[in-house]
Amino acid sequence: MDLLNKLPENCIAKVISLTSPEDACRISVMGSIFRSAADSDSVWEAFMPSGYRDIIARAAAAPPTSFSSTRDLFFHLADKPLIIDNGTKSFSLEKRTGRKCYMLASRDLSITWSNSPMYWRFRSLPESRFPEVAELIDVCWLEINGKLSTEVLSRNTLYGVYLVFNLTSEAYGMDFDESVEVSCGIMGGAAASETQTVILDRRRRRSSSSSGVGNEPKVRKDGWLEIKMGEYFSLDGEDDDGDLVMSLKEVKRLYWKSGLIVEGIEVRPE
C-alpha cells in the first residue's frame, strides 16, 4: 500500500479508468489519494458511453449542465432517466457499468387501434416519467410493437427487453394462461428470439396450470409492473447493426380486454 501511495495521482486515475464505476467507488475508500483519483473527471469521462453529449443535447427539457463533476453527471443519469426526442424516449445509465439504457414511450410504439378514442386513449399520469401513457379502453385485438436501432446500444452487452405497464382496478381480459405472446429480435434477421407466452394480469388467473416462473409481471422500484419480452446480445461490430423489434400480442382468443396502461418498453443491460 505504501508503494501505491507513492504513485502519481494521474497514474492511479489511469488504472482506475480501466475498471468500472462500481470498482471506482470501492477504490475511493482506500485513502485520500485514491479518492481524489477515483473522483477525477478523467476517470468518469472514461465510464461515460460514446456519444453521451449528443444524447443529452436531445433532452426534451433543458439538458443538465449544472454539475460540479463528470461523476455527478454520471450518477444523475443513472438515478434520473433523461427524457429525450420530444418526450418519446428516455435515456439512462446502468450504475454498475455505465452502459446505456433506453425506454420507448407509448407514443413511440405502434399500438393497434391506438388512434381511435373508442379503443385507446393517451393521458398524463403523475407517476410516469413521460408526458403521456396509453390506456386501453376496450379491444379484442391487442398488439403492441416497438423498434430501436441497435446502433444506440452499448456493445458486447446482453440486453433484456421489458414491457412497463400497469393495470386499472377494473382491468379484465388479460388473465388467460398462455394467451399473450411476446418476442424480440433483429428485423429481418435470424436472431429473433423464440416467441414466449406471458400473463399480464396475475390477480385473476383462470387456472393454476402455468408454472408462473418468468411469465408473470414483477413490481419495479418505481411502482410500475414489468414483463420480460426477451433478450438481445449487442455484438461489437457493424455486422450486427439493424433494428431491434419487440412485439406483444393477444390476437388468437379475441376476448375483449380493458384497463391496461402502457408506459413503454425498456431495453436495459441484464
DOMIMI-775211 format. One record per residue (C-alpha): residue number from 1; residue in one letter; x, y, z. Coordinates in pm, 1 decimal, decimal comma, padded with zeros to 6 digits. Example, Ala and Ser with C-alpha at 12.3 -4.5 7.8 and 13.67 -1.06 7.14 Angstrom:
// DOMIMI-775211
R pos code       c1       c2       c3
R   1    A  01230,0 -00450,0  00780,0
R   2    S  01367,0 -00106,0  00714,0
This chain:
// DOMIMI-775211
R pos code       c1       c2       c3
R   1    M  00000,0  00000,0  00000,0
R   2    D  00289,1  00237,8  00077,5
R   3    L  00423,2  00183,1 -00274,4
R   4    L  00084,3  00253,4 -00429,3
R   5    N  00054,9  00574,9 -00227,9
R   6    K  00376,6  00696,3 -00389,2
R   7    L  00238,0  00664,9 -00741,6
R   8    P  00137,8  00989,3 -00915,8
R   9    E -00234,4  01055,8 -00894,1
R  10    N -00274,3  01064,6 -01272,3
R  11    C -00127,2  00712,3 -01295,0
R  12    I -00372,3  00585,7 -01035,3
R  13    A -00655,4  00757,9 -01221,6
R  14    K -00549,2  00591,3 -01546,9
R  15    V -00560,4  00247,9 -01385,1
R  16    I -00899,7  00315,7 -01225,9
R  17    S -01041,4  00432,4 -01560,2
R  18    L -00976,8  00082,5 -01696,2
R  19    T -01206,6 -00073,8 -01435,0
R  20    S -01574,9  00010,5 -01382,8
R  21    P -01787,4  00265,7 -01195,8
R  22    E -01854,7  00006,2 -00928,5
R  23    D -01481,3 -00059,6 -00883,7
R  24    A -01402,3  00313,0 -00874,9
R  25    C -01643,5  00362,9 -00585,0
R  26    R -01478,8  00078,7 -00394,0
R  27    I -01127,0  00208,5 -00461,7
R  28    S -01219,0  00558,8 -00344,5
R  29    V -01239,5  00441,2  00018,6
R  30    M -00878,2  00318,6  00018,7
R  31    G -00732,4  00658,2  00104,6
R  32    S -00728,5  01026,0  00012,9
R  33    I -00509,1  00991,3 -00296,9
R  34    F -00725,1  00706,4 -00426,0
R  35    R -01041,5  00904,4 -00355,8
R  36    S -00905,9  01205,6 -00540,8
R  37    A -00804,3  00991,2 -00837,6
R  38    A -01128,0  00790,2 -00840,0
R  39    D -01340,4  01107,5 -00836,3
R  40    S -01148,5  01278,8 -01117,0
R  41    D -01321,2  01380,4 -01438,2
R  42    S -01077,2  01175,7 -01646,3
R  43    V -01192,9  00856,3 -01474,6
R  44    W -01565,6  00923,3 -01507,3
R  45    E -01530,4  01050,7 -01862,5
R  46    A -01391,3  00704,2 -01944,9
R  47    F -01702,7  00546,0 -01789,9
R  48    M -01944,9  00762,0 -01989,3
R  49    P -02076,3  00596,8 -02307,7
R  50    S -01979,2  00719,3 -02651,4
R  51    G -02196,0  00998,6 -02785,0
R  52    Y -02346,2  01086,2 -02448,4
R  53    R -02313,1  01461,6 -02509,3
R  54    D -02518,2  01433,7 -02827,1
R  55    I -02782,8  01233,8 -02639,3
R  56    I -02801,6  01495,5 -02363,3
R  57    A -02847,5  01763,4 -02630,2
R  58    R -03166,7  01581,1 -02736,7
R  59    A -03325,5  01633,6 -02394,0
R  60    A -03692,2  01731,9 -02408,4
R  61    A -03633,5  01992,4 -02137,2
R  62    A -03318,4  02193,1 -02072,5
R  63    P -03030,8  01942,1 -02060,2
R  64    P -02849,7  01901,7 -01728,8
R  65    T -02546,1  02129,0 -01713,9
R  66    S -02500,8  02240,3 -01352,7
R  67    F -02283,2  01956,9 -01228,9
R  68    S -01958,3  02013,5 -01047,4
R  69    S -01802,1  01697,3 -01190,6
R  70    T -01845,8  01427,5 -01452,1
R  71    R -01900,8  01185,4 -01166,1
R  72    D -02205,7  01385,4 -01053,2
R  73    L -02341,2  01385,9 -01408,6
R  74    F -02290,4  01007,8 -01430,3
R  75    F -02492,8  00939,6 -01117,1
R  76    H -02760,5  01187,4 -01219,2
R  77    L -02811,3  00995,2 -01544,9
R  78    A -02806,6  00666,8 -01353,0
R  79    D -03067,5  00777,6 -01098,9
R  80    K -03292,3  01003,6 -01308,9
R  81    P -03369,0  00894,9 -01666,2
R  82    L -03334,6  01179,1 -01915,2
R  83    I -03640,0  01235,7 -02136,5
R  84    I -03526,0  01281,9 -02498,4
R  85    D -03662,8  01306,7 -02852,8
R  86    N -03963,0  01525,8 -02771,9
R  87    G -04074,6  01303,5 -02485,5
R  88    T -04083,6  00978,4 -02683,9
R  89    K -03784,1  00807,7 -02519,1
R  90    S -03581,9  00809,3 -02200,0
R  91    F -03208,7  00755,2 -02164,8
R  92    S -03020,2  00646,7 -01854,8
R  93    L -02703,4  00469,4 -01746,8
R  94    E -02665,7  00140,6 -01564,7
R  95    K -02496,6  00242,8 -01241,6
R  96    R -02259,9 -00054,5 -01213,9
R  97    T -02117,7 -00038,5 -01566,4
R  98    G -02218,8  00286,6 -01735,7
R  99    R -02393,3  00101,6 -02017,7
R 100    K -02683,4  00264,7 -02199,6
R 101    C -03047,9  00204,8 -02109,7
R 102    Y -03347,3  00321,8 -02310,3
R 103    M -03722,7  00321,9 -02271,2
R 104    L -03957,4  00380,7 -02562,7
R 105    A -04263,4  00575,4 -02451,1
R 106    S -04609,9  00456,3 -02550,1
R 107    R -04618,9  00738,7 -02807,5
R 108    D -04312,7  00582,4 -02971,5
R 109    L -04477,8  00240,0 -03000,8
R 110    S -04704,1  00103,6 -03270,4
R 111    I -05026,5  00009,4 -03088,4
R 112    T -05305,5 -00134,0 -03298,9
R 113    W -05614,6  00094,4 -03298,7
R 114    S -05445,4  00345,8 -03066,2
R 115    N -05556,6  00629,5 -03294,7
R 116    S -05921,0  00556,3 -03212,0
R 117    P -06053,9  00700,4 -02881,3
R 118    M -06307,6  00416,3 -02873,1
R 119    Y -06027,5  00169,2 -02806,9
R 120    W -05731,0  00359,0 -02657,5
R 121    R -05666,1  00696,0 -02502,8
R 122    F -05347,0  00884,3 -02421,2
R 123    R -05337,8  01067,9 -02090,6
R 124    S -05092,3  01202,2 -01834,3
R 125    L -05012,5  01026,5 -01508,1
R 126    P -04804,5  01187,9 -01231,4
R 127    E -04621,3  00861,3 -01164,4
R 128    S -04499,6  00826,8 -01524,0
R 129    R -04167,4  00960,4 -01647,4
R 130    F -04329,8  01050,7 -01980,6
R 131    P -04582,4  01325,0 -02063,8
R 132    E -04838,2  01062,0 -02168,8
R 133    V -04920,4  00694,1 -02126,9
R 134    A -05157,4  00480,0 -02333,4
R 135    E -05465,5  00338,8 -02161,0
R 136    L -05662,4  00053,5 -02314,4
R 137    I -06036,2  00127,3 -02321,3
R 138    D -06166,8 -00186,9 -02492,3
R 139    V -06021,6 -00411,2 -02766,5
R 140    C -06028,8 -00774,4 -02863,1
R 141    W -05712,7 -00749,0 -03075,7
R 142    L -05417,6 -00647,4 -02855,2
R 143    E -05092,9 -00579,6 -03039,5
R 144    I -04802,1 -00357,4 -02934,6
R 145    N -04479,7 -00324,4 -03135,5
R 146    G -04160,5 -00126,7 -03081,0
R 147    K -03840,5 -00064,3 -03272,2
R 148    L -03497,4  00062,4 -03163,5
R 149    S -03178,4  00090,1 -03367,2
R 150    T -02909,0 -00137,2 -03225,7
R 151    E -02650,9  00131,4 -03308,7
R 152    V -02755,1  00325,5 -02997,9
R 153    L -02689,8  00033,8 -02760,5
R 154    S -02367,7 -00045,6 -02575,2
R 155    R -02157,3 -00310,0 -02744,6
R 156    N -02085,8 -00657,9 -02608,9
R 157    T -02385,1 -00632,8 -02378,8
R 158    L -02674,9 -00864,9 -02305,3
R 159    Y -02994,2 -00660,7 -02302,1
R 160    G -03331,7 -00751,2 -02158,7
R 161    V -03648,5 -00612,1 -02316,5
R 162    Y -03942,0 -00535,6 -02084,1
R 163    L -04294,7 -00404,4 -02125,8
R 164    V -04354,5 -00148,1 -01849,0
R 165    F -04721,3 -00119,1 -01763,5
R 166    N -04989,7 -00108,2 -01500,3
R 167    L -05349,8 -00223,0 -01463,1
R 168    T -05656,2 -00035,5 -01351,3
R 169    S -05870,3 -00184,6 -01076,0
R 170    E -06136,1 -00265,8 -01336,0
R 171    A -05896,2 -00434,5 -01582,4
R 172    Y -06019,3 -00753,1 -01744,9
R 173    G -05942,4 -00995,7 -02027,7
R 174    M -05564,3 -01032,2 -01973,3
R 175    D -05556,8 -01314,9 -01720,4
R 176    F -05574,1 -01608,8 -01960,8
R 177    D -05283,4 -01851,5 -01923,4
R 178    E -05058,2 -01875,2 -02227,7
R 179    S -05258,3 -01626,8 -02437,0
R 180    V -05028,5 -01322,6 -02465,8
R 181    E -04724,0 -01374,5 -02689,5
R 182    V -04401,6 -01172,3 -02664,4
R 183    S -04084,5 -01170,1 -02873,9
R 184    C -03789,3 -00953,9 -02974,4
R 185    G -03510,0 -00977,4 -03229,1
R 186    I -03338,6 -00813,5 -03526,0
R 187    M -03574,1 -00705,9 -03801,8
R 188    G -03537,4 -00938,8 -04098,0
R 189    G -03263,4 -01138,3 -03925,4
R 190    A -03228,9 -01490,2 -03795,5
R 191    A -03150,4 -01370,5 -03442,8
R 192    A -03511,5 -01323,7 -03339,7
R 193    S -03585,9 -01484,9 -03008,5
R 194    E -03847,0 -01755,0 -02977,8
R 195    T -04198,5 -01642,1 -02905,1
R 196    Q -04294,2 -01684,4 -02539,7
R 197    T -04624,9 -01662,2 -02358,3
R 198    V -04688,7 -01441,0 -02056,8
R 199    I -04969,4 -01340,9 -01821,4
R 200    L -05026,9 -00967,2 -01781,5
R 201    D -05285,1 -00986,9 -01502,8
R 202    R -05196,9 -01230,7 -01226,4
R 203    R -05471,2 -01101,8 -00997,8
R 204    R -05744,8 -01305,9 -01166,1
R 205    R -05570,7 -01605,1 -01316,3
R 206    R -05808,9 -01851,4 -01477,6
R 207    S -05612,6 -02162,2 -01379,0
R 208    S -05310,4 -02283,6 -01186,3
R 209    S -05168,6 -02479,6 -01479,3
R 210    S -04892,6 -02230,2 -01551,5
R 211    S -04572,0 -02264,8 -01352,1
R 212    G -04552,1 -01888,4 -01300,2
R 213    V -04172,7 -01888,8 -01342,9
R 214    G -04067,3 -01598,6 -01560,2
R 215    N -04405,1 -01548,2 -01726,5
R 216    E -04576,3 -01318,6 -01475,7
R 217    P -04526,7 -00945,4 -01411,0
R 218    K -04296,3 -00814,8 -01140,3
R 219    V -04322,7 -00489,5 -00947,2
R 220    R -04048,1 -00239,0 -01028,4
R 221    K -03884,7  00003,3 -00786,1
R 222    D -04077,2  00288,7 -00948,3
R 223    G -04409,0  00115,8 -00872,8
R 224    W -04487,0  00007,6 -01228,4
R 225    L -04513,5 -00354,6 -01340,8
R 226    E -04288,3 -00515,1 -01598,5
R 227    I -04294,0 -00834,3 -01801,2
R 228    K -03991,7 -00966,3 -01989,5
R 229    M -04034,7 -00984,4 -02365,5
R 230    G -03697,5 -01138,7 -02448,3
R 231    E -03323,2 -01076,6 -02470,0
R 232    Y -03077,4 -00941,1 -02724,3
R 233    F -02696,0 -00955,4 -02722,5
R 234    S -02539,6 -00646,2 -02875,3
R 235    L -02221,0 -00755,2 -03051,6
R 236    D -01911,2 -00544,6 -03114,7
R 237    G -01930,7 -00488,8 -03488,1
R 238    E -02125,3 -00320,7 -03767,0
R 239    D -02246,4 -00657,5 -03897,3
R 240    D -02484,4 -00666,9 -03603,1
R 241    D -02637,7 -00325,9 -03671,8
R 242    G -03006,6 -00312,2 -03751,0
R 243    D -03339,1 -00254,3 -03580,7
R 244    L -03430,6 -00439,1 -03265,2
R 245    V -03802,5 -00511,5 -03292,4
R 246    M -04022,4 -00602,7 -02995,7
R 247    S -04373,6 -00741,5 -03004,5
R 248    L -04654,7 -00822,5 -02762,3
R 249    K -04985,1 -00951,9 -02891,0
R 250    E -05300,4 -01140,6 -02799,6
R 251    V -05488,6 -01198,4 -03123,5
R 252    K -05591,6 -01562,6 -03105,3
R 253    R -05870,5 -01586,0 -02847,5
R 254    L -06016,2 -01243,7 -02929,2
R 255    Y -06152,6 -01186,5 -02579,7
R 256    W -06235,6 -00825,1 -02502,4
R 257    K -05973,8 -00657,9 -02287,7
R 258    S -05959,2 -00334,6 -02091,5
R 259    G -05760,9 -00149,7 -01824,4
R 260    L -05402,8 -00195,6 -01949,3
R 261    I -05188,2  00117,3 -01901,7
R 262    V -04870,7  00115,9 -02111,3
R 263    E -04581,2  00339,8 -02008,1
R 264    G -04338,4  00195,7 -02261,2
R 265    I -04084,9 -00072,8 -02348,8
R 266    E -03749,6 -00066,4 -02167,6
R 267    V -03425,4 -00202,6 -02313,1
R 268    R -03165,2 -00236,8 -02039,0
R 269    P -02849,7 -00441,8 -01962,5
R 270    E -02912,6 -00765,7 -01779,0
